[in-house]
Amino acid sequence: MASLTTLEVSSRAKAGKGAARATRRAGLVPAVIYGAKQEPTLISLDPRLIHKEMVRGGWSSRLYELGTEGGTTRALMRDVQLHPVSDAPVHVDFQRLAPGEKVHVTVSIAFTGEESAPGIKRGGVLNVIRHSVDVMVDAEHIPESFTVDLSSLDIHDNVRWDDLKGTEHATPVLQIPNFVVATVAPPTVDAEMEAEAAAKAAAAAEAAAAKPGAKKK
């Protein structure tokens, strides 16, 4: 299960554009917690907290614990609206999580062992097709990331969904059985060198054939 990230929030009494503007004038960002068949909860929080989470990356699948007047709430940060000029956060949507509820999240993939892979040592190129995977997963078992070890891969080998670690409680949204995540492609430099050599050989043959006295076949 992913670790909880605690965010300090404050309750808001009023909804609407005027109340939201007043919250922003106070130096805070208006937000709402919705879902789990409960009434939405209006909150506000420090914009620096939101910026920190966005810089970290992976915020859309990170599990948050929000302290409200009714206690703590576990939630996902579903949407962050940014100012069109300053890119400062102006509103945040949190989805409240209920135990046993399946949620749709995007989980990043962590690749390890690239420097030890035989195919890469021989000049192969790691071609990452998917840096993350959309999955349905129980709210209590949202992984921080999936991992895969590349250390045994040779040229033309690939990594598939079944090779990922940490997928025990997750079901991919993509309806393709055991889809490809990454491959080790042949060296592109070798192909370019072969093409260049072939072009030089052809040019040399043409030059030789154009010389006076060259035998014509």
MDAnalysis code that builds the backbone (N, CA, C; Angstrom):
import MDAnalysis as mda
import numpy as np

u = mda.Universe.empty(651, n_residues=217, atom_resindex=np.repeat(np.arange(217), 3), trajectory=True)
u.add_TopologyAttr("name", ["N", "CA", "C"] * 217)
u.add_TopologyAttr("resid", np.arange(1, 218))
u.add_TopologyAttr("resname", ["MET", "ALA", "SER", "LEU", "THR", "THR", "LEU", "GLU", "VAL", "SER", "SER", "ARG", "ALA", "LYS", "ALA", "GLY", "LYS", "GLY", "ALA", "ALA", "ARG", "ALA", "THR", "ARG", "ARG", "ALA", "GLY", "LEU", "VAL", "PRO", "ALA", "VAL", "ILE", "TYR", "GLY", "ALA", "LYS", "GLN", "GLU", "PRO", "THR", "LEU", "ILE", "SER", "LEU", "ASP", "PRO", "ARG", "LEU", "ILE", "HIS", "LYS", "GLU", "MET", "VAL", "ARG", "GLY", "GLY", "TRP", "SER", "SER", "ARG", "LEU", "TYR", "GLU", "LEU", "GLY", "THR", "GLU", "GLY", "GLY", "THR", "THR", "ARG", "ALA", "LEU", "MET", "ARG", "ASP", "VAL", "GLN", "LEU", "HIS", "PRO", "VAL", "SER", "ASP", "ALA", "PRO", "VAL", "HIS", "VAL", "ASP", "PHE", "GLN", "ARG", "LEU", "ALA", "PRO", "GLY", "GLU", "LYS", "VAL", "HIS", "VAL", "THR", "VAL", "SER", "ILE", "ALA", "PHE", "THR", "GLY", "GLU", "GLU", "SER", "ALA", "PRO", "GLY", "ILE", "LYS", "ARG", "GLY", "GLY", "VAL", "LEU", "ASN", "VAL", "ILE", "ARG", "HIS", "SER", "VAL", "ASP", "VAL", "MET", "VAL", "ASP", "ALA", "GLU", "HIS", "ILE", "PRO", "GLU", "SER", "PHE", "THR", "VAL", "ASP", "LEU", "SER", "SER", "LEU", "ASP", "ILE", "HIS", "ASP", "ASN", "VAL", "ARG", "TRP", "ASP", "ASP", "LEU", "LYS", "GLY", "THR", "GLU", "HIS", "ALA", "THR", "PRO", "VAL", "LEU", "GLN", "ILE", "PRO", "ASN", "PHE", "VAL", "VAL", "ALA", "THR", "VAL", "ALA", "PRO", "PRO", "THR", "VAL", "ASP", "ALA", "GLU", "MET", "GLU", "ALA", "GLU", "ALA", "ALA", "ALA", "LYS", "ALA", "ALA", "ALA", "ALA", "ALA", "GLU", "ALA", "ALA", "ALA", "ALA", "LYS", "PRO", "GLY", "ALA", "LYS", "LYS", "LYS"])
u.atoms.positions = np.array([
    [0.841, -1.203, 0.000],
    [0.000, 0.000, 0.000],
    [0.873, 1.250, 0.000],
    [0.426, 2.263, -0.706],
    [1.181, 3.515, -0.751],
    [1.154, 4.190, 0.613],
    [2.217, 4.890, 0.937],
    [2.269, 5.614, 2.204],
    [1.370, 6.840, 2.118],
    [0.883, 7.264, 3.278],
    [-0.005, 8.421, 3.341],
    [0.804, 9.711, 3.406],
    [0.386, 10.709, 2.641],
    [0.952, 12.042, 2.728],
    [-0.073, 12.944, 3.384],
    [0.284, 13.528, 4.513],
    [-0.651, 14.370, 5.261],
    [-0.590, 15.809, 4.765],
    [-1.752, 16.384, 4.511],
    [-1.861, 17.787, 4.120],
    [-2.737, 18.521, 5.134],
    [-2.256, 19.651, 5.592],
    [-3.039, 20.465, 6.510],
    [-4.039, 21.310, 5.710],
    [-5.307, 21.193, 6.055],
    [-6.351, 21.939, 5.358],
    [-7.239, 22.655, 6.372],
    [-7.992, 23.634, 5.868],
    [-8.952, 24.372, 6.694],
    [-10.329, 24.245, 6.071],
    [-11.342, 24.283, 6.882],
    [-12.712, 24.192, 6.383],
    [-13.161, 25.533, 5.815],
    [-14.032, 25.466, 4.807],
    [-14.662, 26.656, 4.242],
    [-16.161, 26.548, 4.458],
    [-16.777, 27.640, 4.827],
    [-18.208, 27.595, 5.129],
    [-19.070, 27.812, 3.895],
    [-18.568, 28.617, 2.938],
    [-19.402, 29.015, 1.813],
    [-18.837, 28.525, 0.482],
    [-19.764, 28.229, -0.434],
    [-19.399, 27.872, -1.804],
    [-19.648, 29.076, -2.704],
    [-19.260, 28.945, -3.973],
    [-19.504, 30.013, -4.931],
    [-18.253, 30.776, -5.293],
    [-18.357, 31.543, -6.384],
    [-17.196, 32.272, -6.907],
    [-16.724, 33.359, -5.944],
    [-17.668, 34.053, -5.310],
    [-17.280, 35.120, -4.391],
    [-16.501, 34.582, -3.206],
    [-16.955, 33.464, -2.651],
    [-16.261, 32.855, -1.516],
    [-14.899, 32.332, -1.935],
    [-14.815, 31.789, -3.145],
    [-13.532, 31.283, -3.642],
    [-12.539, 32.424, -3.832],
    [-13.002, 33.556, -4.363],
    [-12.120, 34.716, -4.542],
    [-11.628, 35.233, -3.196],
    [-12.511, 35.229, -2.202],
    [-12.124, 35.681, -0.869],
    [-11.055, 34.759, -0.272],
    [-11.182, 33.463, -0.548],
    [-10.189, 32.497, -0.066],
    [-8.836, 32.769, -0.709],
    [-8.843, 33.066, -1.997],
    [-7.584, 33.349, -2.696],
    [-6.963, 34.650, -2.200],
    [-7.795, 35.650, -1.916],
    [-7.267, 36.912, -1.394],
    [-6.595, 36.711, -0.031],
    [-7.035, 35.690, 0.665],
    [-6.444, 35.374, 1.964],
    [-5.155, 34.552, 1.818],
    [-4.757, 34.304, 0.566],
    [-3.520, 33.581, 0.328],
    [-3.656, 32.074, 0.329],
    [-4.900, 31.572, 0.252],
    [-5.144, 30.132, 0.252],
    [-5.798, 29.699, -1.057],
    [-5.826, 28.399, -1.295],
    [-6.438, 27.849, -2.501],
    [-7.727, 27.127, -2.112],
    [-8.865, 27.481, -2.701],
    [-10.103, 26.759, -2.413],
    [-10.058, 25.349, -2.998],
    [-10.674, 24.405, -2.308],
    [-10.690, 23.018, -2.756],
    [-11.974, 22.357, -2.280],
    [-12.253, 21.179, -2.839],
    [-13.443, 20.427, -2.451],
    [-13.074, 18.948, -2.359],
    [-13.680, 18.271, -1.382],
    [-13.547, 16.819, -1.251],
    [-14.907, 16.217, -1.591],
    [-14.944, 15.318, -2.596],
    [-16.204, 14.725, -3.015],
    [-16.076, 13.200, -3.041],
    [-17.202, 12.519, -3.192],
    [-17.175, 11.071, -3.376],
    [-17.589, 10.283, -2.155],
    [-17.551, 8.945, -2.306],
    [-17.911, 7.981, -1.259],
    [-19.346, 8.180, -0.779],
    [-20.213, 8.659, -1.670],
    [-21.636, 8.841, -1.384],
    [-21.879, 9.771, -0.191],
    [-21.008, 10.779, -0.063],
    [-21.157, 11.779, 0.992],
    [-21.267, 13.161, 0.368],
    [-21.768, 14.099, 1.162],
    [-21.865, 15.474, 0.694],
    [-20.458, 16.055, 0.507],
    [-20.268, 16.903, -0.501],
    [-18.941, 17.523, -0.701],
    [-18.533, 18.341, 0.515],
    [-17.230, 18.328, 0.794],
    [-16.674, 19.100, 1.899],
    [-15.811, 20.214, 1.336],
    [-16.091, 21.445, 1.704],
    [-15.338, 22.595, 1.216],
    [-14.139, 22.844, 2.128],
    [-12.966, 22.956, 1.533],
    [-11.753, 23.197, 2.303],
    [-10.888, 24.220, 1.588],
    [-9.809, 24.636, 2.247],
    [-8.790, 25.480, 1.623],
    [-7.437, 25.025, 2.145],
    [-6.381, 25.316, 1.391],
    [-5.039, 24.904, 1.812],
    [-3.982, 25.826, 1.227],
    [-2.802, 25.738, 1.785],
    [-1.668, 26.570, 1.390],
    [-1.223, 26.192, -0.028],
    [-1.113, 27.151, -0.951],
    [-0.690, 26.833, -2.326],
    [0.708, 26.224, -2.391],
    [1.548, 26.499, -1.382],
    [2.898, 25.930, -1.392],
    [2.861, 24.418, -1.234],
    [1.861, 23.912, -0.520],
    [1.713, 22.469, -0.370],
    [1.375, 21.812, -1.703],
    [0.501, 22.463, -2.456],
    [0.109, 21.926, -3.757],
    [1.289, 21.951, -4.720],
    [2.004, 23.076, -4.724],
    [3.172, 23.196, -5.606],
    [4.202, 22.111, -5.291],
    [4.434, 21.848, -4.023],
    [5.398, 20.831, -3.613],
    [4.998, 19.457, -4.136],
    [3.712, 19.131, -4.058],
    [3.242, 17.833, -4.531],
    [3.355, 17.708, -6.051],
    [3.079, 18.786, -6.763],
    [3.162, 18.745, -8.216],
    [4.608, 18.599, -8.680],
    [5.541, 19.233, -7.980],
    [6.952, 19.120, -8.322],
    [7.447, 17.694, -8.092],
    [6.939, 17.041, -7.058],
    [7.332, 15.660, -6.760],
    [6.933, 14.706, -7.868],
    [5.859, 14.999, -8.561],
    [5.359, 14.099, -9.595],
    [4.566, 12.959, -8.968],
    [3.708, 12.319, -9.786],
    [2.921, 11.190, -9.320],
    [1.808, 11.556, -8.360],
    [1.457, 12.855, -8.301],
    [0.458, 13.293, -7.326],
    [-0.932, 12.706, -7.588],
    [-1.230, 12.352, -8.825],
    [-2.576, 11.860, -9.140],
    [-2.844, 10.467, -8.580],
    [-1.794, 9.728, -8.203],
    [-1.990, 8.402, -7.607],
    [-1.506, 8.345, -6.168],
    [-1.132, 9.490, -5.600],
    [-0.644, 9.522, -4.220],
    [-1.828, 9.592, -3.252],
    [-1.734, 8.859, -2.173],
    [-2.799, 8.799, -1.187],
    [-2.577, 9.892, -0.134],
    [-3.581, 10.757, 0.038],
    [-3.468, 11.875, 0.972],
    [-4.395, 11.683, 2.166],
    [-3.945, 12.189, 3.298],
    [-4.781, 12.242, 4.481],
    [-5.016, 13.706, 4.807],
    [-6.276, 14.102, 4.773],
    [-6.657, 15.496, 4.978],
    [-7.356, 15.622, 6.326],
    [-6.877, 16.529, 7.148],
    [-7.498, 16.762, 8.441],
    [-8.591, 17.794, 8.341],
    [-9.840, 17.403, 8.632],
    [-10.981, 18.317, 8.585],
    [-11.658, 18.333, 9.957],
    [-12.675, 19.181, 10.097],
    [-13.374, 19.276, 11.379],
    [-14.061, 17.963, 11.743],
    [-14.440, 17.192, 10.735],
    [-15.103, 15.915, 11.005],
    [-14.129, 14.769, 11.203],
    [-12.845, 15.064, 11.267],
    [-11.841, 14.016, 11.409],
    [-10.911, 14.005, 10.211],
    [-10.240, 12.891, 9.985],
    [-9.330, 12.771, 8.849],
    [-10.033, 12.089, 7.681],
    [-9.643, 12.491, 6.493],
    [-10.221, 11.935, 5.269],
    [-9.104, 11.479, 4.351],
    [-9.215, 10.252, 3.864],
    [-8.268, 9.760, 2.872],
    [-8.806, 10.091, 1.479],
    [-7.927, 10.640, 0.644],
    [-8.399, 11.107, -0.655],
    [-7.284, 11.090, -1.690],
    [-7.692, 11.156, -2.952],
    [-6.777, 11.334, -4.075],
    [-6.935, 12.748, -4.606],
    [-5.841, 13.373, -5.014],
    [-5.901, 14.678, -5.653],
    [-6.210, 14.450, -7.133],
    [-7.438, 14.755, -7.514],
    [-7.890, 14.410, -8.856],
    [-7.628, 15.492, -9.897],
    [-7.719, 16.766, -9.504],
    [-7.556, 17.823, -10.503],
    [-7.019, 19.081, -9.824],
    [-6.076, 19.715, -10.492],
    [-5.534, 20.990, -10.022],
    [-5.713, 22.005, -11.143],
    [-6.544, 23.013, -10.906],
    [-6.739, 24.073, -11.892],
    [-5.689, 25.156, -11.673],
    [-5.030, 25.559, -12.765],
    [-3.953, 26.542, -12.687],
    [-4.359, 27.861, -13.339],
    [-3.806, 28.938, -12.845],
    [-4.038, 30.257, -13.449],
    [-3.412, 30.272, -14.840],
    [-4.123, 30.788, -15.853],
    [-3.606, 30.723, -17.226],
    [-2.338, 31.523, -17.470],
    [-2.040, 32.484, -16.619],
    [-0.845, 33.306, -16.806],
    [0.263, 32.925, -15.826],
    [-0.068, 32.870, -14.550],
    [0.957, 32.634, -13.525],
    [1.211, 31.160, -13.239],
    [0.302, 30.281, -13.682],
    [0.384, 28.839, -13.381],
    [0.243, 28.541, -11.893],
    [-0.210, 29.500, -11.118],
    [-0.459, 29.261, -9.693],
    [-1.747, 28.448, -9.546],
    [-1.809, 27.518, -8.590],
    [-3.036, 26.739, -8.396],
    [-4.179, 27.628, -7.926],
    [-5.354, 27.455, -8.532],
    [-6.516, 28.278, -8.162],
    [-7.662, 27.430, -7.605],
    [-7.634, 26.124, -7.809],
    [-8.665, 25.242, -7.253],
    [-8.178, 23.798, -7.340],
    [-8.572, 23.001, -6.334],
    [-8.165, 21.592, -6.287],
    [-9.385, 20.727, -5.993],
    [-9.479, 19.602, -6.709],
    [-10.513, 18.605, -6.449],
    [-9.881, 17.370, -5.828],
    [-10.399, 16.959, -4.681],
    [-9.986, 15.720, -4.030],
    [-11.134, 14.711, -4.097],
    [-10.803, 13.440, -4.346],
    [-11.808, 12.382, -4.311],
    [-11.690, 11.612, -3.003],
    [-12.744, 11.612, -2.232],
    [-12.783, 10.879, -0.968],
    [-12.783, 9.374, -1.256],
    [-12.020, 8.610, -0.476],
    [-11.904, 7.171, -0.689],
    [-12.627, 6.406, 0.409],
    [-13.295, 5.336, -0.004],
    [-13.977, 4.463, 0.944],
    [-13.309, 3.095, 0.915],
    [-13.152, 2.434, 2.065],
    [-12.531, 1.102, 2.096],
    [-13.225, 0.134, 1.153],
    [-12.430, -0.589, 0.370],
    [-12.976, -1.564, -0.567],
    [-13.393, -1.000, -1.904],
    [-13.360, 0.313, -2.044],
    [-13.761, 0.952, -3.301],
    [-12.637, 0.868, -4.334],
    [-12.988, 0.481, -5.551],
    [-12.024, 0.461, -6.646],
    [-11.941, 1.862, -7.263],
    [-10.709, 2.316, -7.491],
    [-10.523, 3.629, -8.088],
    [-9.593, 3.528, -9.299],
    [-9.748, 4.462, -10.191],
    [-8.927, 4.545, -11.400],
    [-7.758, 5.484, -11.127],
    [-6.530, 4.947, -11.196],
    [-5.344, 5.765, -10.971],
    [-4.298, 5.471, -12.037],
    [-3.385, 6.406, -12.211],
    [-2.247, 6.229, -13.111],
    [-1.010, 5.992, -12.247],
    [-0.382, 4.814, -12.428],
    [0.771, 4.430, -11.612],
    [2.024, 4.439, -12.478],
    [3.063, 5.117, -12.019],
    [4.316, 5.200, -12.780],
    [5.086, 3.880, -12.690],
    [5.990, 3.668, -13.647],
    [6.826, 2.468, -13.690],
    [8.271, 2.862, -13.430],
    [8.902, 2.188, -12.472],
    [10.313, 2.431, -12.143],
    [11.157, 1.328, -12.764],
    [12.084, 1.711, -13.629],
    [12.966, 0.747, -14.306],
    [14.302, 0.684, -13.570],
    [14.760, -0.543, -13.261],
    [16.043, -0.729, -12.599],
    [16.897, -1.713, -13.399],
    [18.213, -1.706, -13.146],
    [19.111, -2.667, -13.770],
    [19.465, -2.389, -15.213],
    [19.158, -1.175, -15.687],
    [19.436, -0.853, -17.091],
    [20.922, -0.959, -17.410],
    [21.773, -0.514, -16.475],
    [23.214, -0.514, -16.727],
    [23.798, -1.929, -16.801],
    [23.056, -2.937, -16.310],
    [23.551, -4.319, -16.311],
    [22.990, -5.156, -17.450],
    [22.026, -4.642, -18.190],
    [21.377, -5.416, -19.246],
    [22.359, -5.737, -20.370],
    [22.515, -7.017, -20.739],
    [23.455, -7.398, -21.808],
    [23.183, -6.672, -23.127],
    [21.896, -6.542, -23.482],
    [21.562, -5.897, -24.749],
    [21.963, -4.441, -24.785],
    [21.833, -3.758, -23.666],
    [22.207, -2.349, -23.608],
    [23.723, -2.208, -23.585],
    [24.400, -3.156, -22.923],
    [25.868, -3.147, -22.930],
    [26.409, -3.319, -24.344],
    [25.692, -4.034, -25.177],
    [26.128, -4.271, -26.558],
    [25.647, -3.182, -27.507],
    [25.148, -2.098, -26.952],
    [24.767, -0.953, -27.767],
    [23.295, -0.822, -28.032],
    [22.491, -1.743, -27.486],
    [21.050, -1.653, -27.673],
    [20.470, -0.434, -26.983],
    [19.280, -0.062, -27.402],
    [18.621, 1.142, -26.890],
    [17.326, 0.747, -26.192],
    [17.156, 1.207, -24.948],
    [15.917, 0.947, -24.222],
    [14.813, 1.847, -24.780],
    [13.785, 1.223, -25.309],
    [12.655, 1.945, -25.874],
    [11.466, 1.795, -24.925],
    [11.195, 2.838, -24.124],
    [10.103, 2.787, -23.155],
    [8.805, 3.184, -23.846],
    [7.889, 2.255, -23.928],
    [6.608, 2.505, -24.584],
    [5.612, 3.134, -23.618],
    [5.674, 2.689, -22.353],
    [4.765, 3.225, -21.330],
    [5.550, 3.554, -20.066],
    [5.545, 4.828, -19.672],
    [6.187, 5.250, -18.425],
    [5.246, 5.068, -17.237],
    [3.975, 4.829, -17.521],
    [2.972, 4.629, -16.479],
    [1.844, 3.776, -17.039],
    [1.004, 3.268, -16.142],
    [-0.113, 2.417, -16.545],
    [-1.365, 2.849, -15.789],
    [-2.474, 2.967, -16.505],
    [-3.761, 3.243, -15.881],
    [-4.350, 1.931, -15.364],
    [-4.730, 1.908, -14.086],
    [-5.242, 0.682, -13.486],
    [-6.450, 0.978, -12.610],
    [-7.225, -0.079, -12.329],
    [-8.254, -0.045, -11.310],
    [-7.698, -0.810, -10.111],
    [-7.778, -0.192, -8.927],
    [-7.167, -0.802, -7.750],
    [-7.965, -0.424, -6.509],
    [-7.975, -1.321, -5.527],
    [-8.612, -1.045, -4.251],
    [-7.953, 0.162, -3.600],
    [-8.765, 1.014, -3.014],
    [-8.240, 2.241, -2.410],
    [-7.214, 1.955, -1.316],
    [-7.281, 0.784, -0.693],
    [-6.347, 0.438, 0.374],
    [-5.029, -0.111, -0.145],
    [-4.933, -0.363, -1.442],
    [-3.726, -0.995, -1.998],
    [-3.167, -0.232, -3.197],
    [-3.292, 1.081, -3.198],
    [-2.740, 1.877, -4.294],
    [-1.216, 1.875, -4.196],
    [-0.505, 1.341, -5.189],
    [0.964, 1.298, -5.112],
    [1.585, 2.642, -5.449],
    [2.741, 2.918, -4.857],
    [3.454, 4.149, -5.192],
    [3.994, 4.074, -6.614],
    [4.391, 2.869, -7.044],
    [4.877, 2.661, -8.407],
    [4.939, 1.164, -8.668],
    [5.023, 0.812, -9.945],
    [5.353, -0.552, -10.343],
    [6.850, -0.572, -10.654],
    [7.502, -1.710, -10.465],
    [8.935, -1.807, -10.743],
    [9.222, -2.967, -11.677],
    [10.322, -2.869, -12.383],
    [10.760, -3.963, -13.259],
    [12.277, -3.947, -13.357],
    [12.875, -5.146, -13.362],
    [14.324, -5.303, -13.434],
    [14.716, -5.603, -14.877],
    [15.568, -4.764, -15.444],
    [15.980, -4.913, -16.844],
    [17.303, -5.659, -16.993],
    [17.908, -6.096, -15.893],
    [19.297, -6.568, -15.913],
    [19.535, -7.809, -16.771],
    [18.491, -8.565, -17.111],
    [18.682, -9.780, -17.914],
    [18.288, -9.600, -19.370],
    [17.887, -8.403, -19.766],
    [17.367, -8.208, -21.120],
    [18.471, -8.082, -22.163],
    [18.268, -8.755, -23.295],
    [19.170, -8.657, -24.436],
    [18.454, -7.911, -25.556],
    [19.156, -7.697, -26.651],
    [18.565, -7.016, -27.807],
    [17.359, -7.812, -28.302],
    [16.275, -7.122, -28.593],
    [14.990, -7.659, -29.049],
    [14.144, -8.225, -27.909],
    [14.655, -8.262, -26.679],
    [13.819, -8.668, -25.544],
    [12.868, -7.538, -25.180],
    [11.792, -7.888, -24.467],
    [10.842, -6.852, -24.058],
    [10.343, -7.079, -22.641],
    [9.719, -6.052, -22.104],
    [9.086, -6.092, -20.790],
    [7.589, -5.979, -20.994],
    [6.832, -6.869, -20.334],
    [5.385, -6.866, -20.454],
    [4.729, -6.639, -19.093],
    [3.415, -6.465, -19.122],
    [2.665, -6.222, -17.883],
    [2.971, -7.285, -16.833],
    [3.026, -8.551, -17.246],
    [3.267, -9.634, -16.291],
    [4.649, -9.575, -15.652],
    [5.564, -8.810, -16.238],
    [6.918, -8.693, -15.680],
    [6.996, -7.639, -14.569],
    [5.997, -6.800, -14.449],
    [6.027, -5.730, -13.460],
    [5.784, -6.273, -12.054],
    [6.460, -5.691, -11.077],
    [6.268, -6.051, -9.680],
    [5.354, -5.015, -9.011],
    [4.518, -5.515, -8.096],
    [3.619, -4.616, -7.372],
    [2.246, -4.505, -7.984],
    [1.907, -5.417, -8.903],
    [0.616, -5.345, -9.603],
    [-0.445, -6.272, -9.009],
    [-0.151, -6.869, -7.842],
    [-1.013, -7.918, -7.292],
    [-2.471, -7.493, -7.135],
    [-2.699, -6.257, -6.752],
    [-4.066, -5.797, -6.481],
    [-4.617, -4.907, -7.593],
    [-3.883, -4.798, -8.687],
    [-4.261, -3.861, -9.747],
    [-4.708, -4.591, -11.011],
    [-5.669, -3.987, -11.693],
    [-6.142, -4.500, -12.982],
    [-5.965, -3.408, -14.024],
    [-5.202, -3.675, -15.091],
    [-4.978, -2.622, -16.095],
    [-6.259, -2.250, -16.824],
    [-6.386, -0.982, -17.122],
    [-7.540, -0.495, -17.873],
    [-7.416, -0.894, -19.343],
    [-6.188, -0.921, -19.850],
    [-5.936, -1.277, -21.249],
    [-6.339, -2.730, -21.498],
    [-7.243, -2.931, -22.448],
    [-7.768, -4.266, -22.719],
    [-6.933, -5.008, -23.762],
    [-5.628, -5.107, -23.504],
    [-4.717, -5.879, -24.357],
    [-3.975, -6.849, -23.452],
    [-4.132, -8.167, -23.654],
    [-3.494, -9.135, -22.753],
    [-1.970, -8.979, -22.720],
    [-1.424, -8.864, -21.518],
    [0.028, -8.836, -21.305],
    [0.740, -7.879, -22.265],
    [0.308, -6.644, -22.299],
    [0.824, -5.656, -23.240],
    [2.291, -5.315, -22.964],
    [2.962, -4.808, -23.998],
    [4.381, -4.467, -23.924],
    [4.562, -3.118, -23.238],
    [5.544, -3.058, -22.348],
    [5.865, -1.831, -21.627],
    [7.138, -1.187, -22.172],
    [8.140, -2.023, -22.493],
    [9.420, -1.515, -23.003],
    [10.122, -2.608, -23.794],
    [11.019, -2.214, -24.689],
    [11.808, -3.156, -25.481],
    [13.257, -2.685, -25.523],
    [14.150, -3.614, -25.851],
    [15.545, -3.254, -26.111],
    [15.762, -3.373, -27.616],
    [15.900, -2.238, -28.264],
    [16.018, -2.182, -29.723],
    [17.481, -2.325, -30.148],
    [17.731, -2.803, -31.377],
    [19.105, -2.906, -31.890],
    [19.761, -1.533, -31.958],
    [21.093, -1.499, -31.950],
    [21.797, -0.206, -32.029],
    [21.447, 0.549, -33.296],
    [21.009, 1.776, -33.181],
    [20.686, 2.581, -34.365],
    [21.949, 3.034, -35.065],
    [23.041, 3.176, -34.326],
    [24.300, 3.638, -34.913],
    [24.820, 2.624, -35.913],
    [24.708, 1.325, -35.575],
    [25.179, 0.276, -36.471],
    [24.427, 0.317, -37.792],
    [23.126, 0.507, -37.733],
    [22.328, 0.556, -38.948],
    [22.719, 1.750, -39.807],
    [22.958, 2.873, -39.169],
    [23.358, 4.063, -39.911],
    [24.731, 3.871, -40.551],
    [25.647, 3.234, -39.822],
    [26.986, 2.995, -40.361],
    [26.939, 2.042, -41.541],
    [26.105, 0.999, -41.446],
    [25.973, 0.054, -42.557],
    [25.409, 0.755, -43.793],
    [24.402, 1.598, -43.584],
    [23.815, 2.319, -44.724],
    [24.835, 3.261, -45.350],
    [25.644, 3.936, -44.498],
    [26.665, 4.843, -45.005],
    [27.740, 4.093, -45.779],
    [28.145, 2.926, -45.268],
    [29.155, 2.113, -45.947],
    [28.646, 1.628, -47.298],
    [27.363, 1.212, -47.332],
    [26.781, 0.744, -48.588],
    [26.714, 1.877, -49.609],
    [26.380, 3.070, -49.152],
    [26.312, 4.218, -50.050],
    [27.688, 4.564, -50.606],
    [28.728, 4.504, -49.736],
    [30.091, 4.786, -50.198],
    [30.565, 3.746, -51.201],
    [30.213, 2.467, -50.985],
    [30.609, 1.401, -51.904],
    [29.952, 1.583, -53.263],
    [28.677, 1.972, -53.231],
    [27.954, 2.196, -54.487],
    [28.548, 3.371, -55.242],
    [28.903, 4.451, -54.528],
    [29.501, 5.617, -55.167],
    [30.857, 5.278, -55.754],
    [31.643, 4.473, -55.050],
    [32.956, 4.065, -55.550],
    [32.819, 3.224, -56.804],
    [31.831, 2.332, -56.819],
    [31.611, 1.480, -57.997],
    [31.214, 2.310, -59.205],
    [30.372, 3.322, -58.982],
    [29.945, 4.202, -60.073],
    [31.124, 5.006, -60.590],
    [31.979, 5.494, -59.683],
    [33.135, 6.279, -60.088],
    [34.112, 5.415, -60.914],
    [34.291, 4.176, -60.502],
    [35.195, 3.277, -61.210],
    [34.660, 2.963, -62.603],
    [33.352, 2.790, -62.693],
    [32.744, 2.473, -63.973],
    [32.802, 3.643, -64.938],
    [32.889, 4.881, -64.381],
    [32.898, 6.068, -65.239],
    [34.297, 6.413, -65.739],
    [35.345, 5.784, -65.241],
    [36.697, 6.082, -65.664],
    [36.938, 5.614, -67.101],
    [37.738, 6.393, -67.858],
    [38.050, 5.974, -69.246],
    [38.728, 4.616, -69.234],
    [38.330, 3.784, -70.129],
    [38.958, 2.475, -70.261],
    [38.344, 1.421, -69.375],
    [37.345, 1.825, -68.585],
    [36.705, 0.841, -67.722],
    [35.923, -0.114, -68.583],
    [36.016, -1.401, -68.249],
    [35.303, -2.422, -69.002],
    [33.818, -2.348, -68.708],
    [33.044, -2.415, -69.779],
    [31.609, -2.416, -69.651],
    [31.089, -3.841, -69.679],
    [30.215, -4.155, -68.764],
    [29.635, -5.511, -68.725],
    [28.365, -5.553, -69.531],
])
